[in-house]
Amino acid sequence: MSHRTIHLFRKGLRLHDNPTLQGALACSSALYPVYILDRAFVEGVMRVGPLLWRFILQSLEDLDSRLRALGSRLYVLRGSTLAVLRDLVTRWGITQISYDTEVEPYYASMEREIQALAQERGLKTYTSVSHTLYDVKRIVKANGGSPPLTYKKFLHALTVLGEPEKPVRDVSAEDFLRCVTPAEADHEKTYAVPSLADLGLEVELEVLWPGGETHALQRLDKHFQSQGWVASFSKTRTVPNSLLPSTTGLSPYLSLGCLSVRTFYHQLSSVYAQSKNHSLPPVSLQGQVLWREFFYTVASSTPNFTKMEGNPICLQIEWYHDPEALEKWRTAQTGFPWIDAIMTQLRQEGWIHHLARHAVACFLTRGDLWISWEEGMKVFEELLLDADYSINAGNWMWLSASAFFHKYTRIFCPVRFGRRTDPQGQYLRKYLPILKNFPSQYIYEPWKAPEDVQLSAGCIIGKDYPRPMVCHTEASQRNLGLMRQVRAEQEKTAELTRDVADDPMEAGLKRELQEEEELLDGAEQHSTSKRFNGVTDHKSRPCNWTPETLQLSGEVM
């Protein structure tokens, strides 16, 4: 109990199941909980939009409040992480720095700098893994020293390791009686959580996802009150355009570490143990947690995981460079109401359903626009509250069929998909109010509405709302041919992330998808075509919309 410790929060903004903080408290006589708001670092390695900054600041305020309830408090400082630590080590007489080990390369680089500082100053460091179910290095070792590049190989490695460790106990007031947090007279002025205004940001949008451990645990408890829903949850049966989330909505809290993934996993195990018939991975809630772990594991050992070039598992594709088309997609001006409503919800709320993510990602990449998945990943990184280095990049490679996903002939239709689950278009009316007065039969294809209907709806297509920027049938057929050619030329790369035989887990998935696929009435089309953009082409060449089909990704809840 001799150390004077700085516990450095980065992710892991919680007091439940925090083994690093608990271990540091046990070996220290004084501990300073510190968060360094290194804005230059954060915005240099990722795109953080105003909604995510608000979520982060709310999470810090909640963490500070929970620490104060235990007799401690949070020290928030702004500046370069290493420069701030150097100053604090001297000023506070620090002998140890504790922090969670993370998998992202930019955090790994920061950790090397902290280790170098510790060696230079004669400090101890205390670290552990708490953001994933397992130490991903153990999974790589169990797979023979290389990352398991398929879900089947990943699950096999887990059989070697056994169940994840149970969560540690919550940090308590007794911990801070034994190990005090020194107070400073000017704490409120010097170390308070800054406001959005302090960061030069302003967000007037409604708070639908309040940040912090308190809200995370409340949301978790609410869902576990319905154990039947938890046990029977199937990702393929959730609704992408429901006006309220049909999934748990826990992903922002897991991403920032306000909620422990081990706590979530083992609570699920308890529910499953009491249920005779529960859903199974990969479509169950526990299966979604394992997908998260899979992407973390692959990302930890794959060079340039968030890029196409230099990424050994990613197909090298000559995507179109079309800034104008990208901007239309990003700003919800594609002319397809289903796509534009999703992108509007994303910008306003910072969250969209996983199948909605599938739809807009497929549209941007292999489905319609043939624009690089890296561009879409950057937009999601900026706008999503649950933006995550490993999962975001993994999903975009998956959905663009650049890696992991091999049934590339399955292409979402930007009309049929949304209309099938919300035929009245309530989701569109909420997020695209310009279309709210269209009759249901036209709201997914307003360009087909007669002129008098458009006038009555108060929205003239081509003037008040754009025409479709592509003909989906033609674009998807052409892109299908391009993708087939790419995969034939790069077969060895494609095979890296394909299981040799069907994963037994996928048999359950196939049963789950059967009902969905029976609703779809199209067949794969093989002809090639061209992209187009213009009113004349659209009027002279009617489109026969191809049906969408479902695919699975690793986006979690």
Salt bridges, closest charged atoms under 4 A:
ASP17 OD1 - ARG262 NH2 2.67
GLU43 OE2 - ARG39 NE 3.01
ASP64 OD2 - ARG68 NE 2.90
ASP87 OD2 - ARG91 NH2 2.44
GLU102 OE1 - LYS11 NZ 3.55
GLU104 OE2 - LYS11 NZ 2.57
GLU111 OE2 - ARG10 NH2 2.58
GLU120 OE2 - ARG86 NH1 2.94
GLU120 OE2 - ARG121 NE 3.74
GLU165 OE1 - ARG262 NH1 3.62
ASP175 OD1 - ARG169 NH2 2.92
ASP175 OD1 - ARG178 NH2 2.73
GLU188 OE2 - ARG68 NH2 2.87
GLU213 OE2 - HIS16 ND1 2.60
GLU213 OE1 - ARG66 NE 2.87
ASP322 OD2 - ARG531 NH1 3.47
GLU324 OE2 - LYS328 NZ 3.86
GLU327 OE2 - ARG330 NH2 2.85
ASP368 OD2 - HIS472 ND1 2.72
GLU375 OE2 - LYS378 NZ 3.71
GLU381 OE1 - ARG47 NH1 3.57
ASP386 OD2 - ARG357 NH2 2.83
GLU445 OE1 - ARG419 NH1 2.98
GLU445 OE2 - LYS448 NZ 3.05
GLU474 OE2 - ARG541 NE 3.09
GLU495 OE2 - ARG498 NE 2.96
ASP502 OD2 - LYS510 NZ 2.41
GLU512 OE1 - ARG237 NE 3.39
GLU516 OE1 - ARG420 NH1 3.20
GLU517 OE2 - ARG410 NH2 2.70
ASP521 OD1 - ARG416 NH1 3.49
GLU524 OE2 - ARG484 NH2 2.55
GLU524 OE2 - HIS526 ND1 3.32
GLU548 OE2 - ARG420 NH2 2.64
GLU555 OE1 - LYS235 NZ 3.99
GLU555 OE1 - HIS354 ND1 4.00
GLU555 OE2 - ARG357 NH2 3.73
